[in-house]
């Protein structure tokens, strides 16, 4: 056994010459010199550097997007204020329009009925002459209150007074069409 062990060692020493390991030893020394003495957290990996760069780019993109969203929010708030102002203006115009639309109210109803009855009892020529001297708003109110037959006779006679009077009669008829009756009286 002893002789077998010696023969094994002699064969191994003959086969393994120190020249075969000279190149491998140099690369191991270079690896140790390059970074083997540094701590593990200073290890540089190109993939890790690439990931870090990608994360930085994503962060910059997110910051740019956040700034865009802030700008959009500011613009939306400004537009919301403009829409609110426009809505208020429309509401005010609607209120003014409602006030200006010809409506029969309960206070004027008795007076209008009396005027309509008076004009209905007149001759068509007399009613036409009287209506031609009144402003259009009053004429529309009175004719709207009158019975349809009496109003049509007065308008017919008014329209026969010339081209200007016919145009005025057409305007009065159009305004009568737009007149909204009050809820308290029905013509």
Secondary structure, 3 states (H helix, E strand, C coil): CHHHHHHHHHHHHHHCCHHHHHHHHHHHHHHHHHHHCCCHHHCCCHHHHHHHHHHHHHHHHHHHHHHHHHHHHHHHHHHHHHHHHHHHHHHHHHHHHHHHCCECCHHHHHHHHHHHHHHHHCCHHHHHHHHHCCCHHHHHHHHHHCCHHHHHHHHHHHHCCCHHHHHHHHHHHHHHHHCECCCCCCC
